[in-house]
Structure formats: structure tokens, C-alpha cells
Amino acid sequence: MSISTLIGTSRVALSAYQSAIETTARNISNVGNENYVRRRTDIGSLISPNSGMAFREKDNVQRLESGFIQRQLWYKNQFMGRYESDEVLYSQIESLFNEPGESGLANVMHEFWNAWSDLANDPESNTARAIVKDRGILLSNTFNQLDIDLNNMQREVGYDIQETVSQVNRLLNEIKTINETAGSSYSYDLADTRDAAITELSKIMNIEVSEDSNHVVSITTGGNVLVPLVNGDFINVMNATVPHFTEYYTVDVSFSEGGSLNAVTGGVLGSLLEAHNQKIPDYLQDMNALAVSIAEEVNSVHKTGFNLDNDTGIDFFSPNIDGADTFTVNSQIISDPILIATSNATDEAGNGALALRIADLQNGYLLQGVKFSDYYNTMLSEVGSKVQEANFLRTSQEMVVNSLQNQRDSISGVSLDEEMTNLIKYEQAYQAASRMIAVADELIQSVLALI
């Protein structure tokens, strides 16, 4: 081997191991960065005869990752985000009903029917009538408050949807911007940043990700009916607006470049959309049906009875009730509880048959073929089941995601022990290459001395 070849080979080795040291140092500095994918310098490609004795980072530094595991992680994240959001939302809905509890609707209905039963046992008691009136007002206040609480929650979920859609658009723009740098400006740091954005997006909504040979990422949503979100410099912006202040509890969501909102089923956004557009309205509808049915059934019996003044035809509840929000006791009854009817015949002050009929309504199969209490309990059970289901699914999915994350970390994560070992190895190799140049220099000086 000639001296010039020795110097050239040593110079390439110095460059190669310098690159390896720098790459290892960068790995160590990012040991706590969960979005960082570790790198490794390919020493063999740098010192091979075909390397041209020139270092090229794109050719000679590897980004250690598993595309399959990463895509699986993004796919599973949508379920994780969905179940976490479901658990929080349904737990909040469950807490609104405050069951079991003294102020819960179940207990308030029970006390309302019991007040009528007590009045039936003492139909001439003004105190018992006052208690029936008070229990009716408490029942109306409970229905009204539940309606307010559910509507307020729907409004807050609508605001969450707006904020989440803004977050989606921010991430889509970030991914599009990095796509535009693909090619000569593409770097592993940008790839890390883009992967972090895609990971965040995968928790928000269901997405499908692909990457071409030029490192341009395409993202779609919707399963069989794909809605394109990002492709190169194309971006399908999502819009979420409250149409008008009079429609306080509604929110419109759409895509600027076309696409069905039904495509969004996973992630936090899928959970929020289902809660806002389906579940909370369903619970409001159930509450309205229960309130209207109780009012109609009580009024239909009460107006046929007679009070202590032999008056008849009076509704106990307001005759214009069309939901939980309008559920109120008749203002005449509130002003004068003496108007409450107890008898099913005139001039029979001690007759409590009608009051007993009203008390017995709680045991009738009047609303969709079930009792009032059973109808309400069925709704509560559905909410409770949703909480338990979301908790179970979230726990199960958490195990799956953690397993995938561990597999990813085993490939892409930084091990401080491994990197420190590599650093020592590369430093020693660098010193050896430096020593080779020193030896070559000594040989040249010896040759020159002989001339």
C-alpha cells in the first residue's frame, strides 16, 4: 500500500467515525424525546471502495424505524383517542343525572308519587296538598335543570369540536408544509416532526397514511369511502362553525374540498361528533318524552276529579308542556293548592280515590309499554353501560398501544447504554485513524530525510 493510499484511507475513516460520533451524540441528546427516531451511521458504506471517499448524509445515515409498526400504531391510536374521549363524555353525562342521590330524578319522582299517596289517605288536608304542590314544583325544577345541563353539555361539546377541528387543520398544514420540502430539503429532523404531527392527528381522527418514494405523505380518512386530507401541497381544510346565535347548541362541520362528515368515526373528533349529534340529543329526547308523558297522564286524571270546592277540569301541570324545558306545575295550582283534586265525585271531601289513581300511575305501563321509573332507569342503564364499555375498551386498547409503542421503541428509541458503548467504540476507532495519519506523516518525513 502506498503512503498516499494510506493517507486517503485514513482520511475517509476519520470522516466516517466523526460522522458516527456526531450521530451518536445526537441520539444521546434526544434520549428523552419520544418523537425522535434514532439514527445510525453506516460505517461500511463510508469506507467501502465504492464510497468515493465522500460522505453523503442521506446515503450513509440510517433512520431506524419500522414502517409497519408505525402505521399500526397510528391505526390503533384512533381507537385509543375515541375510547378515552367516550369515557370522559359519558362519565360527565352520568354525573348530570346524579343517580343514585336525593336530588336525582328517580328519587324526586318517587317522592312526587308518594305525596299523592299521602294525600289520598288524608284528602281533606291542606298540608298534604301543599306537599303535593311542592313535590310537583321540585319535579318540574329537576326536569328543567336536566334539560339545561344536557343542553349546556352539548354546547360545550360543540365548542370542543370547533377547537379540535382547528387542531386538525393546524396539523394538516404542518404536514403539507413538510411535504413541500420533500426532495433536496428533506431531512430526518423534518421526518420526525411530520411523524409527530401524524401521531397527534391519528389520536384525533381515523386516518390512512401512505408515503411515496420522494417522501411525500398522503393522508385520507373514511375507510371504504376515502376523503383526501393531505397529498403534496393539497389540503382539505375542515370547517366547524356555529351557524347563528339562535342555534346555540348546533355546530356545522364540513370539508372545504368535499367529503362526507360520516367518514370521521374514530379518534377524539369521532367521539365528540357522535356525542353532540346523536347521543346527547337522544337523551334529551328521552327526557322530553318522559316529561310530556307524566304531564299528560297526571293531567288526564286530575282534570276529571273534584277539589274541596267541587271545582273540576283543572290541569295539575301546565297544559302546554312539550318537553323537559317547559315542564311546570299549573300556575293556578301554585297560587292555590286548594285547587288540587282528590275526589272522583262531587260533595265528597273525604274521597281520595282520584288522588290514589294518580299515585298509582307510577305502577302503570304508560310510556312505550313500561313504567315511568323503568323507562328512566333504562336510559340511566344505557349511560352507565356506555361508561363501563368505554372504560373496558380504553383499558384494552391501552395495552395494545403500549405493546406497539414498546416494539417501536425497541427499534427507534434511544438506549443510553447502547449509545454510550457506541460512542466509546467510535472514539477509539477515530483515534486509531488519527494514529494511521500520524504514521503516514512519519513515513513521509523519513523519505524526505533520505533525499
C-alpha positions as CSV (number, residue, x, y, z in Angstrom):
1,M,0.0,0.0,0.0
2,S,1.4,3.4,-1.0
3,I,1.6,6.2,1.5
4,S,-0.9,8.3,-0.4
5,T,-3.4,5.4,-0.3
6,L,-2.8,5.1,3.5
7,I,-3.5,8.8,4.0
8,G,-6.6,8.6,1.8
9,T,-8.0,5.6,3.6
10,S,-7.2,7.1,7.0
11,R,-8.9,10.4,6.0
12,V,-12.1,8.5,4.9
13,A,-12.0,6.6,8.2
14,L,-11.7,9.9,10.2
15,S,-14.7,11.3,8.3
16,A,-16.7,8.1,8.8
17,Y,-16.1,7.9,12.5
18,Q,-16.5,11.6,13.0
19,S,-20.0,11.2,11.5
20,A,-20.7,8.2,13.7
21,I,-19.7,10.2,16.8
22,E,-21.9,13.1,15.8
23,T,-24.8,10.8,15.1
24,T,-24.4,9.1,18.4
25,A,-24.1,12.4,20.2
26,R,-27.4,13.5,18.6
27,N,-29.0,10.3,19.7
28,I,-27.8,10.8,23.3
29,S,-29.1,14.4,23.3
30,N,-32.6,13.2,22.3
31,V,-32.8,10.3,24.8
32,G,-35.9,11.8,26.4
33,N,-37.6,12.9,23.1
34,E,-40.4,10.5,22.4
35,N,-40.8,11.9,18.8
36,Y,-37.2,11.3,17.9
37,V,-36.2,8.3,15.8
38,R,-32.6,7.2,16.4
39,R,-30.0,7.3,13.7
40,R,-27.1,5.1,12.8
41,T,-24.1,5.9,10.6
42,D,-23.4,3.1,8.1
43,I,-19.6,2.9,8.5
44,G,-19.4,0.2,5.9
45,S,-20.8,2.3,3.1
46,L,-18.5,5.2,4.0
47,I,-15.2,3.2,3.9
48,S,-16.1,0.8,1.1
49,P,-14.2,1.0,-2.2
50,N,-17.3,2.4,-3.9
51,S,-17.9,5.2,-1.4
52,G,-15.8,7.6,-3.5
53,M,-14.2,8.7,-0.3
54,A,-17.0,11.3,0.1
55,F,-19.5,11.4,3.0
56,R,-23.2,11.8,2.0
57,E,-25.6,12.0,4.9
58,K,-28.7,10.8,3.1
59,D,-26.8,7.8,1.8
60,N,-24.7,7.0,4.9
61,V,-27.0,7.7,7.9
62,Q,-29.9,5.4,8.5
63,R,-33.2,6.4,10.3
64,L,-34.0,3.3,12.3
65,E,-37.7,2.7,12.1
66,S,-40.3,0.1,11.2
67,G,-42.9,1.5,8.9
68,F,-45.3,-1.4,9.6
69,I,-45.2,-0.9,13.4
70,Q,-45.5,2.9,13.0
71,R,-48.6,2.5,10.7
72,Q,-50.1,0.0,13.2
73,L,-49.6,2.5,16.0
74,W,-51.3,5.3,14.0
75,Y,-54.2,2.9,13.2
76,K,-54.6,1.9,16.9
77,N,-54.3,5.5,18.1
78,Q,-57.7,6.3,16.6
79,F,-59.4,3.8,18.9
80,M,-57.4,4.9,21.9
81,G,-58.4,8.5,21.3
82,R,-62.0,7.5,20.8
83,Y,-62.4,5.4,23.9
84,E,-60.6,7.9,26.1
85,S,-63.0,10.6,24.9
86,D,-66.0,8.4,25.3
87,E,-65.1,7.5,28.8
88,V,-64.8,11.2,29.8
89,L,-68.0,12.3,28.0
90,Y,-70.3,9.5,29.2
91,S,-68.9,9.9,32.8
92,Q,-69.9,13.6,32.6
93,I,-73.4,12.7,31.3
94,E,-73.8,10.2,34.1
95,S,-72.8,12.8,36.7
96,L,-75.5,15.2,35.4
97,F,-78.2,12.7,36.4
98,N,-76.8,12.5,39.9
99,E,-78.0,8.9,40.4
100,P,-78.4,7.5,42.9
101,G,-78.9,10.6,45.0
102,E,-81.6,12.5,46.9
103,S,-81.7,15.2,44.2
104,G,-81.8,12.7,41.3
105,L,-84.9,12.4,39.2
106,A,-85.6,8.9,40.3
107,N,-85.9,9.9,43.9
108,V,-87.8,13.1,43.1
109,M,-90.4,11.1,41.0
110,H,-90.7,8.6,43.9
111,E,-91.4,11.4,46.4
112,F,-93.9,13.0,44.0
113,W,-95.9,9.8,43.7
114,N,-95.7,9.2,47.5
115,A,-97.0,12.7,48.1
116,W,-100.2,11.8,46.1
117,S,-100.5,8.6,48.1
118,D,-100.3,10.5,51.4
119,L,-102.9,12.9,50.1
120,A,-105.2,10.0,49.1
121,N,-105.0,8.9,52.8
122,D,-105.9,12.4,54.0
123,P,-107.8,14.1,51.2
124,E,-109.1,17.0,53.3
125,S,-105.6,18.0,54.5
126,N,-104.3,21.4,53.2
127,T,-100.9,20.5,54.4
128,A,-100.9,17.3,52.2
129,R,-102.0,19.4,49.3
130,A,-99.2,21.9,49.8
131,I,-96.7,19.0,49.9
132,V,-98.1,17.6,46.6
133,K,-97.7,21.1,45.1
134,D,-94.1,21.4,46.4
135,R,-93.2,17.9,45.1
136,G,-94.6,18.8,41.7
137,I,-92.5,22.0,41.7
138,L,-89.5,20.0,42.7
139,L,-90.2,17.6,39.9
140,S,-90.5,20.4,37.3
141,N,-87.3,22.0,38.6
142,T,-85.5,18.7,38.2
143,F,-86.7,18.2,34.7
144,N,-85.8,21.8,33.8
145,Q,-82.3,21.5,35.3
146,L,-81.6,18.3,33.5
147,D,-82.6,19.9,30.2
148,I,-80.4,22.9,30.9
149,D,-77.4,20.7,31.9
150,L,-77.7,18.4,28.8
151,N,-78.1,21.4,26.5
152,N,-75.1,23.1,28.2
153,M,-73.0,20.0,27.8
154,Q,-74.0,19.7,24.1
155,R,-72.9,23.4,23.7
156,E,-69.6,22.7,25.4
157,V,-69.0,19.6,23.2
158,G,-69.8,21.8,20.2
159,Y,-67.0,24.2,21.3
160,D,-64.7,21.3,21.8
161,I,-65.5,20.2,18.2
162,Q,-64.5,23.6,16.9
163,E,-61.3,23.6,18.9
164,T,-60.5,20.1,17.7
165,V,-61.2,20.9,14.1
166,S,-58.8,23.9,14.4
167,Q,-56.2,21.5,15.8
168,V,-56.7,19.1,12.8
169,N,-56.2,22.0,10.3
170,R,-53.0,23.1,12.1
171,L,-51.7,19.5,11.9
172,L,-52.7,19.2,8.2
173,N,-51.0,22.4,7.3
174,E,-47.8,21.3,9.2
175,I,-47.8,18.0,7.3
176,K,-48.4,19.8,4.0
177,T,-45.5,22.2,4.7
178,I,-43.1,19.4,5.3
179,N,-44.4,17.6,2.2
180,E,-43.4,20.7,0.2
181,T,-39.8,20.3,1.4
182,A,-39.6,16.7,0.3
183,G,-36.6,16.2,-2.0
184,S,-33.5,18.3,-1.7
185,S,-34.6,19.9,1.6
186,Y,-35.9,16.7,3.2
187,S,-34.2,15.8,6.4
188,Y,-34.6,13.3,9.2
189,D,-35.5,16.1,11.6
190,L,-38.4,17.1,9.4
191,A,-39.4,13.4,9.2
192,D,-39.5,13.3,13.0
193,T,-41.6,16.5,13.1
194,R,-44.0,15.1,10.5
195,D,-44.4,11.8,12.2
196,A,-45.1,13.5,15.5
197,A,-47.9,15.6,13.7
198,I,-49.3,12.4,12.1
199,T,-49.3,10.7,15.5
200,E,-51.2,13.6,17.1
201,L,-53.6,13.6,14.2
202,S,-54.2,9.8,14.5
203,K,-55.5,10.3,18.0
204,I,-58.0,12.9,16.8
205,M,-59.5,11.1,13.9
206,N,-59.3,7.9,11.8
207,I,-56.7,8.3,9.1
208,E,-54.8,6.2,6.5
209,V,-51.2,7.2,5.7
210,S,-49.0,6.4,2.7
211,E,-45.6,7.7,1.6
212,D,-44.1,7.7,-1.9
213,S,-40.5,7.3,-2.9
214,N,-40.0,11.1,-2.7
215,H,-41.0,11.1,0.9
216,V,-44.3,12.8,0.1
217,V,-47.1,11.7,2.6
218,S,-50.7,11.3,1.6
219,I,-53.4,11.1,4.3
220,T,-57.0,10.1,3.8
221,T,-59.9,9.4,6.2
222,G,-63.1,7.3,5.9
223,G,-62.3,3.7,5.3
224,N,-64.0,2.5,2.1
225,V,-65.2,6.0,1.2
226,L,-61.9,7.8,1.4
227,V,-61.8,11.6,1.9
228,P,-58.4,13.0,1.0
229,L,-56.9,15.3,3.6
230,V,-53.3,15.9,2.5
231,N,-51.4,15.0,-0.7
232,G,-48.3,17.0,-1.6
233,D,-49.4,20.7,-1.4
234,F,-53.2,19.7,-1.4
235,I,-55.0,20.2,1.8
236,N,-58.7,19.5,2.5
237,V,-59.5,22.0,5.3
238,M,-62.2,21.2,7.8
239,N,-64.7,23.9,8.9
240,A,-66.6,23.9,12.1
241,T,-69.0,26.8,12.8
242,V,-72.0,27.7,15.0
243,P,-74.4,28.9,12.2
244,H,-76.2,31.5,14.2
245,F,-76.5,32.6,17.8
246,T,-80.1,31.5,17.8
247,E,-78.9,28.0,17.1
248,Y,-76.8,28.0,20.2
249,Y,-76.4,24.2,20.5
250,T,-75.7,23.3,16.9
251,V,-72.4,23.1,15.1
252,D,-71.8,22.6,11.4
253,V,-68.7,20.6,10.3
254,S,-67.7,20.2,6.7
255,F,-64.7,19.8,4.3
256,S,-63.6,22.7,2.1
257,E,-62.8,20.4,-0.8
258,G,-65.6,18.0,-0.4
259,G,-66.1,14.9,1.7
260,S,-68.7,13.3,3.9
261,L,-68.6,14.0,7.6
262,N,-69.7,10.4,8.1
263,A,-66.1,9.5,7.2
264,V,-64.9,10.7,10.6
265,T,-65.7,7.9,13.0
266,G,-62.5,7.4,15.1
267,G,-60.4,9.4,17.5
268,V,-61.4,12.2,19.8
269,L,-63.3,14.0,17.0
270,G,-65.4,11.0,16.1
271,S,-66.3,10.7,19.8
272,L,-67.3,14.3,20.1
273,L,-69.3,14.3,16.9
274,E,-71.3,11.2,18.0
275,A,-72.0,12.7,21.4
276,H,-73.0,16.1,20.0
277,N,-75.1,14.9,17.1
278,Q,-76.5,11.6,18.4
279,K,-76.2,10.6,22.0
280,I,-77.0,13.9,23.8
281,P,-79.9,14.6,21.5
282,D,-81.2,11.1,22.2
283,Y,-81.0,11.6,25.9
284,L,-82.8,15.0,25.6
285,Q,-85.5,13.3,23.5
286,D,-85.9,10.6,26.2
287,M,-86.2,13.2,28.9
288,N,-88.7,15.2,26.8
289,A,-90.8,12.0,26.2
290,L,-90.8,11.2,30.0
291,A,-91.7,14.7,31.0
292,V,-94.5,15.0,28.4
293,S,-95.9,11.6,29.3
294,I,-96.0,12.3,33.1
295,A,-97.7,15.6,32.5
296,E,-100.3,14.2,30.1
297,E,-101.1,11.2,32.3
298,V,-101.4,13.2,35.5
299,N,-103.5,15.9,33.8
300,S,-105.8,13.4,32.1
301,V,-106.7,12.0,35.5
302,H,-106.6,15.2,37.5
303,K,-109.0,17.2,35.3
304,T,-111.7,14.6,35.8
305,G,-111.6,15.0,39.6
306,F,-113.1,17.4,42.1
307,N,-111.3,19.5,44.7
308,L,-112.7,20.7,48.1
309,D,-114.7,23.4,46.3
310,N,-116.1,20.9,43.9
311,D,-114.2,22.5,41.0
312,T,-113.2,20.2,38.2
313,G,-111.5,20.3,34.8
314,I,-108.3,21.8,36.2
315,D,-104.9,20.6,35.0
316,F,-102.2,19.9,37.6
317,F,-99.4,20.5,35.2
318,S,-99.3,23.2,32.6
319,P,-101.3,22.1,29.6
320,N,-98.7,23.4,27.1
321,I,-95.8,21.1,28.1
322,D,-93.8,19.8,25.1
323,G,-90.6,18.8,26.8
324,A,-88.5,18.8,29.9
325,D,-87.7,22.5,29.5
326,T,-91.4,23.5,29.6
327,F,-92.4,21.1,32.3
328,T,-94.1,23.2,35.0
329,V,-96.9,23.0,37.6
330,N,-100.1,24.8,36.6
331,S,-99.8,28.4,37.8
332,Q,-103.3,28.2,39.4
333,I,-102.2,25.2,41.5
334,I,-99.0,27.0,42.6
335,S,-101.1,30.1,43.7
336,D,-103.8,28.0,45.4
337,P,-103.1,24.3,46.3
338,I,-106.7,24.0,47.4
339,L,-107.5,23.6,43.7
340,I,-105.8,20.1,43.7
341,A,-108.4,17.5,43.1
342,T,-108.6,14.4,45.2
343,S,-112.2,13.1,44.8
344,N,-113.8,11.3,41.8
345,A,-117.3,12.5,42.8
346,T,-118.8,15.9,43.9
347,D,-119.5,16.8,47.5
348,E,-117.2,14.0,48.8
349,A,-114.4,15.9,50.6
350,G,-113.1,12.8,52.2
351,N,-112.9,10.8,49.0
352,G,-109.3,10.3,48.0
353,A,-109.9,7.9,45.1
354,L,-108.7,10.2,42.4
355,A,-105.5,11.1,44.3
356,L,-104.9,7.3,44.7
357,R,-105.4,6.9,40.9
358,I,-102.7,9.5,40.3
359,A,-100.4,7.8,42.8
360,D,-100.9,4.5,41.0
361,L,-99.8,6.0,37.7
362,Q,-96.2,5.1,38.8
363,N,-97.1,1.5,38.5
364,G,-98.9,1.7,35.1
365,Y,-97.3,0.7,31.8
366,L,-97.9,4.1,30.2
367,L,-94.7,5.1,28.3
368,Q,-93.8,2.8,25.4
369,G,-95.3,-0.1,27.4
370,V,-93.2,0.4,30.5
371,K,-93.4,2.2,33.8
372,F,-92.1,5.7,34.2
373,S,-89.4,4.6,36.5
374,D,-88.4,1.7,34.3
375,Y,-88.2,4.0,31.3
376,Y,-85.9,6.4,33.2
377,N,-83.8,3.5,34.6
378,T,-83.3,2.1,31.1
379,M,-81.9,5.4,30.0
380,L,-79.6,5.5,33.0
381,S,-78.5,1.9,32.4
382,E,-77.6,2.8,28.8
383,V,-75.4,5.7,30.0
384,G,-73.8,3.5,32.7
385,S,-73.2,0.8,30.2
386,K,-71.5,3.3,27.9
387,V,-69.2,4.4,30.7
388,Q,-68.3,0.8,31.6
389,E,-67.9,-0.2,27.9
390,A,-65.6,2.8,27.2
391,N,-63.6,2.1,30.3
392,F,-63.1,-1.5,29.3
393,L,-62.3,-0.7,25.7
394,R,-59.9,2.1,26.7
395,T,-58.1,-0.2,29.1
396,S,-57.8,-3.0,26.5
397,Q,-56.7,-0.6,23.7
398,E,-54.1,1.0,26.1
399,M,-52.5,-2.4,26.4
400,V,-52.4,-2.8,22.6
401,V,-50.9,0.7,22.1
402,N,-48.4,0.2,24.8
403,S,-47.2,-3.0,23.3
404,L,-46.8,-1.4,19.9
405,Q,-45.1,1.5,21.4
406,N,-42.6,-0.8,23.2
407,Q,-42.0,-2.5,19.8
408,R,-41.4,0.8,18.2
409,D,-39.1,2.0,21.0
410,S,-37.0,-1.2,20.7
411,I,-36.2,-0.2,17.1
412,S,-36.5,3.6,17.1
413,G,-36.0,4.5,20.7
414,V,-32.6,5.7,22.1
415,S,-30.9,3.4,24.6
416,L,-28.4,5.5,26.6
417,D,-26.2,2.4,27.5
418,E,-26.0,1.3,23.8
419,E,-25.2,4.8,22.6
420,M,-22.5,5.3,25.2
421,T,-20.9,2.0,24.2
422,N,-21.0,3.0,20.6
423,L,-19.5,6.4,21.4
424,I,-16.5,4.8,23.1
425,K,-16.1,2.4,20.2
426,Y,-16.3,5.2,17.6
427,E,-13.9,7.4,19.6
428,Q,-11.3,4.6,19.8
429,A,-11.7,4.0,16.0
430,Y,-11.3,7.7,15.4
431,Q,-8.1,7.8,17.4
432,A,-6.8,4.7,15.5
433,A,-7.4,6.5,12.2
434,S,-5.6,9.6,13.5
435,R,-2.7,7.4,14.5
436,M,-2.6,6.0,11.0
437,I,-2.2,9.5,9.6
438,A,0.5,10.2,12.1
439,V,2.3,7.1,11.0
440,A,1.9,8.1,7.3
441,D,3.3,11.5,8.2
442,E,6.3,9.9,9.9
443,L,6.9,7.8,6.8
444,I,6.9,10.8,4.6
445,Q,9.3,12.7,6.8
446,S,11.6,9.6,6.7
447,V,11.5,9.5,2.9
448,L,12.2,13.2,2.7
449,A,15.1,12.9,5.0
450,L,16.7,10.3,2.7
451,I,16.6,12.6,-0.3
